[in-house]
């Protein structure tokens, strides 16, 4: 079962380009008001141009996801600007160097975990209890199907950790009106995915929106699930 999300407020991290930009555009087309995040607001010009004329409210926030204090300030700002975030897309991530697994600097692991895992946890810790109090929330964490690529281990293991965290969060939020799920956009041609990727970035729609739109069917909650955006390419939802 799907629920109406028109008029809701969504925070999309990493919304200045790539998958995050497409998610923001797709949500706007569904009537969802937006708070979009990137490291610098100046980087959001292209996204803002795409959102012009969509008939939704859009606020811009900036945060350095490597700095917990910057994340905390951004979360408070997003909540204040929106009056309450209903949908959280933890989309921002960084890719690490393509190196032999034994040559990856430990600093790459620290940095990757901070942005790809710890920042997500910090934002969920802030927004999930507030969503629970309002008895509605959708948390969508962007993961990856990457496997058998030891040269990108410092990136791929963060996604494995994110998967486990999201499933635990979903259990914690069971029957509260807050659903936590995973989104795999597929290998897309973005700055992170590179020019050799199989899929155009626009192909993440409409599948990337599905975990924000699903509701309970009887006693069944669509939570702790993995949604592969490419499975829904070309389908109307």
C-alpha positions as CSV (number, residue, x, y, z in Angstrom):
1,X,0.0,0.0,0.0
2,X,1.2,3.5,-0.8
3,X,0.6,6.6,1.3
4,X,0.2,10.2,0.2
5,X,3.5,12.1,0.6
6,X,2.4,15.4,-1.0
7,X,2.9,18.2,1.5
8,X,5.4,16.3,3.5
9,X,8.9,17.6,4.2
10,X,12.0,15.7,3.2
11,X,15.7,16.2,3.9
12,X,17.9,14.9,1.2
13,X,21.7,14.8,1.9
14,X,24.1,15.0,-1.0
15,X,21.5,16.7,-3.1
16,X,23.7,18.9,-5.2
17,X,24.2,16.3,-8.0
18,X,23.9,12.7,-8.9
19,X,21.5,10.4,-7.2
20,X,20.6,12.9,-4.5
21,X,19.6,15.5,-7.1
22,X,17.4,12.9,-8.8
23,X,15.7,12.0,-5.5
24,X,15.0,15.7,-4.8
25,X,13.6,16.2,-8.2
26,X,11.4,13.0,-7.9
27,X,10.1,14.1,-4.5
28,X,9.3,17.6,-5.8
29,X,7.3,16.0,-8.6
30,X,5.3,14.2,-5.9
31,X,4.5,17.5,-4.1
32,X,7.1,17.0,-1.3
33,X,8.7,20.0,0.2
34,X,12.4,19.9,0.5
35,X,15.4,20.7,2.5
36,X,18.5,19.9,0.4
37,X,22.0,19.5,1.8
38,X,25.5,19.6,0.4
39,X,28.8,20.7,1.7
40,X,28.4,24.2,0.3
41,X,25.2,25.9,-0.7
42,X,26.8,27.3,-3.8
43,X,27.0,23.7,-5.2
44,X,23.2,23.4,-5.2
45,X,22.6,25.9,-8.0
46,X,21.9,23.1,-10.6
47,X,19.5,21.3,-8.3
48,X,17.7,24.6,-7.5
49,X,17.3,25.3,-11.2
50,X,15.7,21.9,-11.8
51,X,13.3,22.4,-8.8
52,X,12.2,25.9,-10.1
53,X,8.5,25.9,-10.8
54,X,7.7,22.6,-9.1
55,X,5.3,24.3,-6.7
56,X,7.0,23.1,-3.6
57,X,9.0,24.9,-0.8
58,X,12.7,24.3,-0.9
59,X,15.3,25.3,1.7
60,X,19.0,25.0,1.3
61,X,21.4,23.9,4.1
62,X,25.1,23.2,4.2
63,X,27.0,20.8,6.4
64,X,30.4,19.1,6.4
65,X,29.6,15.5,7.1
66,X,33.1,14.9,8.4
67,X,32.4,17.2,11.4
68,X,29.8,16.0,13.9
69,X,29.2,19.6,15.1
70,X,28.4,20.7,11.5
71,X,25.9,17.8,11.2
72,X,24.2,18.7,14.5
73,X,23.8,22.3,13.4
74,X,22.4,21.3,10.0
75,X,19.9,18.8,11.6
76,X,18.5,21.5,13.9
77,X,18.3,24.0,11.0
78,X,16.5,21.5,8.8
79,X,14.0,20.7,11.5
80,X,13.4,24.4,12.2
81,X,13.0,25.4,8.6
82,X,10.6,22.6,7.8
83,X,8.6,22.5,11.0
84,X,9.5,18.8,11.2
85,X,11.2,16.4,8.7
86,X,8.9,13.6,7.7
87,X,11.2,11.8,5.2
88,X,15.0,11.5,5.5
89,X,17.2,10.4,2.6
90,X,20.7,9.7,3.9
91,X,22.2,9.7,0.4
92,X,25.5,11.5,0.8
93,X,28.6,9.3,0.6
94,X,32.2,9.4,-0.3
95,X,34.2,7.0,-2.4
96,X,37.7,6.0,-1.4
97,X,40.9,5.5,-3.4
98,X,41.1,2.5,-5.7
99,X,44.1,0.7,-4.1
100,X,45.4,-2.7,-3.3
101,X,43.6,-3.7,-0.1
102,X,46.9,-3.8,1.8
103,X,47.9,-0.3,0.7
104,X,44.7,1.5,1.7
105,X,45.6,4.1,4.4
106,X,43.8,3.6,7.6
107,X,42.8,7.3,7.3
108,X,40.6,6.3,4.3
109,X,38.7,3.9,6.6
110,X,38.2,6.6,9.3
111,X,37.0,9.2,6.8
112,X,34.7,6.8,4.9
113,X,33.1,5.5,8.1
114,X,32.5,9.1,9.3
115,X,30.7,10.2,6.2
116,X,29.0,7.0,5.1
117,X,28.1,5.6,8.5
118,X,28.5,7.8,11.5
119,X,26.9,10.8,9.9
120,X,23.9,8.7,9.0
121,X,23.6,7.4,12.6
122,X,23.9,11.0,13.9
123,X,21.0,12.2,11.7
124,X,18.9,9.1,12.5
125,X,19.5,9.7,16.2
126,X,18.2,13.2,15.8
127,X,15.2,12.7,13.4
128,X,13.9,9.2,14.3
129,X,12.7,10.1,17.8
130,X,11.0,13.2,16.4
131,X,9.3,11.2,13.7
132,X,8.2,8.7,16.3
133,X,6.6,11.4,18.4
134,X,4.6,12.6,15.3
135,X,3.8,8.9,14.4
136,X,5.1,9.2,10.9
137,X,8.5,9.0,9.3
138,X,10.4,7.4,6.4
139,X,14.2,6.9,6.7
140,X,15.9,5.7,3.5
141,X,19.6,5.0,3.7
142,X,21.4,4.7,0.4
143,X,23.5,1.5,0.2
144,X,25.4,-0.2,-2.6
145,X,25.5,-3.6,-4.3
146,X,29.2,-3.5,-4.6
147,X,31.0,-6.8,-4.0
148,X,34.2,-8.7,-4.7
149,X,36.0,-5.4,-5.1
150,X,38.8,-5.4,-2.4
151,X,40.4,-2.3,-4.0
152,X,37.4,-0.3,-2.7
153,X,37.2,-2.0,0.7
154,X,37.2,1.2,2.6
155,X,34.0,2.2,0.8
156,X,32.3,-1.2,0.5
157,X,32.5,-2.2,4.2
158,X,30.9,1.1,5.2
159,X,27.8,0.0,3.2
160,X,27.8,-3.4,4.9
161,X,27.8,-1.6,8.2
162,X,25.1,0.7,7.0
163,X,22.9,-2.2,6.0
164,X,23.2,-3.8,9.5
165,X,22.5,-0.5,11.2
166,X,19.4,0.2,9.1
167,X,17.9,-3.2,9.8
168,X,18.5,-2.7,13.6
169,X,16.9,0.7,13.4
170,X,13.9,-0.7,11.6
171,X,13.4,-3.2,14.4
172,X,13.6,-0.3,17.0
173,X,11.0,1.7,15.1
174,X,8.6,-1.2,14.5
175,X,4.9,-0.2,14.9
176,X,5.7,3.5,15.5
177,X,4.8,4.8,12.1
178,X,8.4,5.2,11.2
179,X,9.9,2.9,8.5
180,X,13.6,2.5,7.9
181,X,14.7,0.9,4.7
182,X,17.7,0.7,2.3
183,X,17.9,2.0,-1.3
184,X,20.4,0.6,-3.8
185,X,20.4,3.0,-6.8
186,X,22.5,0.7,-8.9
187,X,25.7,1.5,-10.7
188,X,25.0,4.9,-12.2
189,X,27.0,7.4,-14.2
190,X,27.8,10.0,-11.5
191,X,30.9,11.6,-10.1
192,X,31.0,8.7,-7.6
193,X,30.0,5.9,-10.0
194,X,32.2,7.1,-12.8
195,X,31.7,7.3,-16.6
196,X,31.8,3.5,-17.2
197,X,28.7,2.8,-15.0
198,X,25.8,0.9,-16.7
199,X,23.0,3.2,-15.8
200,X,22.1,6.8,-16.5
201,X,21.5,8.5,-13.2
202,X,17.9,9.4,-14.1
203,X,17.1,5.7,-14.0
204,X,17.0,5.8,-10.2
205,X,13.5,7.2,-10.6
206,X,10.8,6.2,-9.8
207,X,12.3,3.3,-7.8
208,X,14.2,5.6,-5.4
209,X,10.9,7.1,-4.3
210,X,9.2,3.8,-3.4
211,X,10.5,3.4,0.2
212,X,9.2,6.9,1.0
213,X,5.7,6.1,-0.4
214,X,5.0,2.7,1.1
215,X,2.7,2.2,4.1
216,X,1.4,-0.7,6.1
217,X,-0.8,-3.5,4.6
218,X,-2.7,-4.9,7.4
219,X,-0.2,-5.8,10.1
220,X,2.7,-6.0,7.6
221,X,5.2,-3.1,7.6
222,X,7.6,-2.7,4.7
223,X,10.7,-2.2,6.9
224,X,14.2,-3.4,7.0
225,X,13.9,-4.0,3.2
226,X,16.3,-3.4,0.3
227,X,14.8,-1.5,-2.6
228,X,16.8,-1.8,-5.8
229,X,15.9,1.3,-7.9
230,X,16.8,-0.3,-11.2
231,X,14.1,-3.0,-10.7
232,X,11.4,-0.2,-11.1
233,X,12.8,1.6,-14.1
234,X,10.1,2.7,-16.4
235,X,7.3,1.8,-14.0
236,X,4.7,4.4,-12.9
237,X,4.3,4.6,-9.1
